[in-house]
């Protein structure tokens, strides 16, 4: 076992409370005032119960905690970053699924550029998505199912200028992300082979419409639509309409029809 692993396991060994439900920070010792100065922490998360629990626990541990107001529109990124600028946190605890605002991962480059150490705390266990966060500049990704002491240990190691990733952790997560990107690029390349008409047909399929319904909407015969579907399946290298729709969803492909 490396020095890092010994150190980190010791700092997270306590059976402290978990933060994936309504938990209490009882049992946590308040900050003694010794050791590195605690940094200001900004919480960017739209789950009130989780945020309040974390706020109380971190405050008792000696951190100055602020809560960001998450905008309800994905186009309000500048508004959220203005809050960061006013708050001037040293550390940001960031959720990835921010409701109507969308994917929190898109905030990471701007947060890092502003000088924040970003720690992602998410309910999503997708390792490729975790790898993307590290690639964007996050220092660490933790599950919301982690014990509070594990989150605190990461913050304290950041305070002390110590590494927060176990040996090989970064490489493994980045590999998952790279493999996902390569797979998605291959799917995107196949989607780009579709003609405009085939793109419309696929769009209708992703919306759950049948061949008959697509034909009626387009004022063509069902045979014509079936021919177009056959061409789509060949270009996407799949054998069913369901598989074609599945590929489109994998890469968040947007239908050109509604």
DAQUI-V744162 format. One line per field, one symbol per residue. ss: DSSP state (H for helix, E for strand, C for the rest). phi: phi as a letter, one per 20 degrees, with the letter a starting at -180 (. if undefined). burial: b if it has 24 or more other ideal C-beta (glycine too) atoms within 12 Angstrom, else e. Layout:
ss->???
phi->???
burial->???
This chain:
ss->CCHHHHHHHHHHCCCCCECCCCCCCCCCCCCCCCCCCCCEEEEECCCHHHHHHHHHHHHHCCCEEEECCCCCCCCCHHHHHHHHHHHCCCEEEECCECHHHCEHHHHHHHHHHCCCEEEEEECCCCHHHHHHHHHHCCCEEEECCCEHHHHHHHHHHHHCCCCCCCCCHHHHHHHHHHHHHHHHHHHHHHHCCCCHHHHHHHHHHHCCCCHHHHHHHHCCCHHHHHHHHHHHHHHHCCCCHHHHHHHHHHCCCCCCCC
phi->.fggffgffffdffeffedeafcdegneeffenenfffefddedaddgffffffgfffffeoeedcdeeffecfedffffffffffflfecdedeeddlffoffffeggfffffoeeddecceeefffffffffffpfeaccefeffgffffffffffgemefddfgnfffffffgfffffffffffffffffffgffffffgfffeneegffffffemcfffffffffgfffffemcdbfffffffffgdlfeffdc
burial->eeeeeeebeebbeeebbbbeeebebeebeeeeeeeeebbbbbbbbbbeebbebbbbbbbbbbbebbbbebbeeeeebeebbebbeebebbbbbbbbbbeebebbbebbebbbebebbbbbbbbbeeebbbbbbbbbbbbbbbbbebbbbbbbbbbbbbbeeeebbbeebbeebbebbeebeeeeeebeebbeebeeebbbbbbbbbeebebeebeeeeeeeeeebeebbeebbebbebeebeebbebbeeeebeeeee
